């Protein structure tokens, strides 16, 4: 049994014999397992993404393949981010980036109830794929994306209330297209964007995906002039 823990109270375990593939991209290694929703007529795939040291991707893959081959019985903790219990099976693994479980009955998106802490909402690589609700602001605020994002890291944000009389900066190198009051607005490559004071309306939403160069952004805002760009 192979075990994975992140530091967000999410864990995963599956038999080594259910490991179907290991793949890598920049600073990440993905392990895919036959999931609990698999049947004679349908497949179900669970995915664990590990954050690894840049340049160590191939070494980690080979070490994991060898370690998994020896882990056909008993229990092996491959990676644990839990404070006080941090451990990694092979050198080069630095964190559990994400745990995605396919139940075979449907796909469920993780929902984070956004709350400003010191006027900031910060998301992590481990929260990739999440929907984050945006509350009312208490002062000029920011939404902070990971400073070292993994390629493909993605987040959706939706306003569940009006934002209040304060601007919200979404920092990072952006590019894409946002629908603003029915008009498609191009977001120039490399800029950050701001929701001006009083412009966040209920239902406003946007999604960002890290391409390896910029955050590709799409979204819909109800009110005109609800997004500004800063180089």
C-alpha positions as CSV (number, residue, x, y, z in Angstrom):
1,X,0.0,0.0,0.0
2,X,1.4,3.4,-1.0
3,X,0.4,6.4,1.1
4,X,0.5,10.1,0.4
5,X,-0.3,13.0,2.8
6,X,-0.4,16.7,2.1
7,X,-0.5,19.4,4.8
8,X,-4.2,20.2,4.1
9,X,-5.7,17.2,5.9
10,X,-6.0,15.3,2.6
11,X,-4.5,11.8,2.3
12,X,-4.5,9.0,-0.3
13,X,-3.6,5.3,-0.3
14,X,-3.7,2.6,-3.0
15,X,-2.0,-0.7,-3.7
16,X,1.3,-0.6,-5.6
17,X,-0.3,-3.0,-8.1
18,X,-2.8,-0.4,-9.1
19,X,-0.1,2.1,-10.2
20,X,-0.7,2.5,-13.9
21,X,1.9,5.1,-14.9
22,X,4.4,7.7,-13.7
23,X,5.1,10.8,-15.8
24,X,7.0,14.0,-15.3
25,X,6.9,17.7,-16.2
26,X,8.9,20.7,-15.0
27,X,9.3,20.3,-11.1
28,X,6.5,17.7,-11.0
29,X,6.0,14.0,-11.1
30,X,2.5,12.5,-11.5
31,X,1.5,9.0,-10.4
32,X,-1.7,7.6,-11.8
33,X,-3.6,4.7,-10.1
34,X,-6.6,2.6,-11.0
35,X,-9.2,4.2,-8.9
36,X,-12.1,3.1,-6.7
37,X,-14.7,3.8,-9.5
38,X,-13.2,1.3,-11.9
39,X,-15.4,-1.5,-13.1
40,X,-15.6,-4.1,-15.9
41,X,-17.1,-1.4,-18.2
42,X,-15.5,1.8,-17.0
43,X,-12.1,3.0,-15.9
44,X,-11.3,5.4,-13.1
45,X,-8.0,7.1,-12.6
46,X,-6.7,8.8,-9.5
47,X,-3.7,11.1,-9.8
48,X,-1.1,12.2,-7.3
49,X,1.2,15.1,-8.3
50,X,4.5,15.4,-6.4
51,X,6.5,18.6,-6.4
52,X,10.2,17.8,-7.1
53,X,13.4,19.7,-7.3
54,X,14.1,21.2,-10.7
55,X,16.4,19.0,-12.7
56,X,15.6,15.9,-10.6
57,X,12.4,14.9,-12.4
58,X,13.9,11.9,-14.2
59,X,15.9,10.7,-11.2
60,X,12.8,10.8,-9.0
61,X,10.8,8.9,-11.6
62,X,13.4,6.1,-11.8
63,X,13.8,6.0,-8.0
64,X,10.0,5.8,-7.5
65,X,9.7,3.1,-10.1
66,X,12.3,1.0,-8.3
67,X,10.8,1.7,-4.9
68,X,7.3,0.8,-6.0
69,X,8.5,-2.5,-7.4
70,X,9.7,-3.3,-3.9
71,X,6.5,-2.1,-2.2
72,X,4.1,-4.9,-3.2
73,X,3.4,-5.8,0.4
74,X,3.2,-3.8,3.6
75,X,2.8,0.0,3.8
76,X,5.1,2.6,2.3
77,X,4.7,6.4,2.9
78,X,5.8,7.9,-0.4
79,X,5.4,11.5,0.7
80,X,4.1,13.3,3.7
81,X,3.9,17.1,4.1
82,X,2.3,16.8,7.6
83,X,4.1,19.1,10.1
84,X,6.2,17.0,12.5
85,X,5.8,14.0,10.2
86,X,7.5,15.2,7.1
87,X,9.1,12.4,5.1
88,X,9.8,11.7,1.4
89,X,10.6,8.2,0.0
90,X,13.3,9.4,-2.4
91,X,15.6,12.4,-2.7
92,X,14.2,15.2,-4.9
93,X,10.6,15.0,-3.7
94,X,9.7,18.2,-1.8
95,X,5.9,18.1,-1.4
96,X,2.6,16.6,-2.3
97,X,1.2,19.1,-4.8
98,X,-2.3,17.7,-5.3
99,X,-4.5,14.6,-4.8
100,X,-7.2,14.0,-7.3
101,X,-9.6,11.1,-6.8
102,X,-12.0,9.9,-9.5
103,X,-15.0,8.1,-7.9
104,X,-16.3,6.9,-11.3
105,X,-19.7,8.4,-10.3
106,X,-18.8,12.0,-11.0
107,X,-16.1,14.6,-10.6
108,X,-16.2,16.9,-7.6
109,X,-14.3,20.2,-7.5
110,X,-12.7,21.3,-4.2
111,X,-14.3,24.4,-2.9
112,X,-12.4,26.9,-0.7
113,X,-14.4,29.5,1.1
114,X,-12.3,32.6,0.6
115,X,-11.4,34.7,3.6
116,X,-9.1,37.7,3.5
117,X,-6.2,37.4,6.0
118,X,-4.4,40.7,6.4
119,X,-6.3,41.7,3.3
120,X,-5.0,38.8,1.2
121,X,-6.2,35.5,-0.2
122,X,-3.3,33.2,-1.0
123,X,-3.6,29.9,-2.9
124,X,-1.0,27.2,-3.1
125,X,0.1,24.6,-5.6
126,X,-1.6,21.9,-3.5
127,X,-5.0,23.7,-4.0
128,X,-4.8,23.6,-7.8
129,X,-8.1,22.8,-9.3
130,X,-10.1,24.5,-6.5
131,X,-13.0,26.9,-6.8
132,X,-12.4,29.9,-4.4
133,X,-15.3,32.1,-3.3
134,X,-14.6,35.8,-3.0
135,X,-16.1,37.6,0.1
136,X,-16.5,41.3,0.7
137,X,-13.3,43.3,1.2
138,X,-12.4,45.3,4.3
139,X,-9.6,47.3,2.7
140,X,-7.5,47.4,-0.5
141,X,-6.8,43.6,-1.0
142,X,-4.8,41.1,-3.1
143,X,-5.3,37.6,-4.4
144,X,-1.9,35.9,-4.3
145,X,-1.1,33.1,-6.7
146,X,1.9,30.7,-6.1
147,X,5.3,32.3,-6.7
148,X,6.6,29.0,-8.1
149,X,3.6,27.5,-9.8
150,X,3.6,24.0,-11.4
151,X,2.7,24.0,-15.1
152,X,-1.0,23.5,-15.3
153,X,-1.8,24.8,-11.9
154,X,-5.3,26.3,-12.1
155,X,-7.8,28.1,-9.9
156,X,-11.4,29.4,-10.4
157,X,-12.6,32.4,-8.4
158,X,-16.3,33.5,-8.1
159,X,-17.8,36.4,-6.2
160,X,-20.5,35.3,-3.8
161,X,-21.1,38.9,-2.6
162,X,-20.3,42.3,-3.9
163,X,-16.7,43.3,-3.2
164,X,-17.2,46.5,-1.4
165,X,-15.5,49.9,-1.8
166,X,-12.0,48.5,-2.2
167,X,-9.8,47.5,-5.1
168,X,-8.5,43.9,-5.4
169,X,-5.2,43.2,-7.2
170,X,-4.6,39.8,-8.8
171,X,-0.8,39.8,-9.1
172,X,1.1,37.8,-11.6
173,X,1.9,37.7,-15.3
174,X,-1.4,37.4,-17.0
175,X,-2.7,37.0,-20.6
176,X,-6.0,36.0,-22.1
177,X,-9.5,37.3,-22.7
178,X,-12.2,38.4,-20.2
179,X,-15.8,39.2,-21.0
180,X,-16.6,42.6,-19.3
181,X,-20.2,43.6,-19.5
182,X,-20.7,41.7,-22.7
183,X,-17.5,42.9,-24.4
184,X,-14.5,40.6,-24.9
185,X,-11.4,42.4,-23.5
186,X,-7.9,41.2,-24.3
187,X,-5.5,40.9,-21.3
188,X,-2.0,41.8,-22.5
189,X,0.7,39.3,-21.9
190,X,2.7,39.9,-18.7
191,X,0.4,42.2,-16.9
192,X,-1.4,42.0,-13.6
193,X,-5.0,42.8,-13.3
194,X,-7.2,44.7,-10.7
195,X,-10.8,44.7,-9.9
196,X,-11.4,48.4,-9.1
197,X,-13.2,49.7,-6.0
198,X,-16.9,48.8,-6.1
199,X,-16.7,46.8,-9.3
200,X,-16.9,43.2,-7.9
201,X,-20.5,42.0,-8.4
202,X,-22.2,38.8,-7.3
203,X,-21.5,36.1,-9.9
204,X,-18.3,37.7,-11.3
205,X,-15.9,34.9,-12.0
206,X,-12.5,34.2,-13.5
207,X,-10.1,31.3,-14.0
208,X,-6.3,31.3,-14.2
209,X,-4.1,28.5,-15.6
210,X,-0.3,28.6,-15.4
211,X,1.2,27.9,-18.8
212,X,4.8,27.9,-17.8
213,X,5.2,31.5,-18.9
214,X,2.0,33.4,-17.9
215,X,-1.2,32.9,-16.1
216,X,-3.8,32.3,-18.9
217,X,-7.0,34.1,-17.6
218,X,-10.6,33.9,-18.7
219,X,-13.7,35.1,-17.0
220,X,-16.9,37.1,-17.0
221,X,-17.6,40.3,-15.2
222,X,-21.1,41.9,-15.1
223,X,-20.1,45.6,-14.6
224,X,-18.4,47.7,-17.2
225,X,-14.8,48.8,-16.4
226,X,-14.5,46.1,-13.8
227,X,-11.0,45.0,-14.8
228,X,-7.9,47.2,-15.2
229,X,-4.4,46.2,-16.3
230,X,-1.0,47.1,-14.9
231,X,2.3,46.3,-16.6
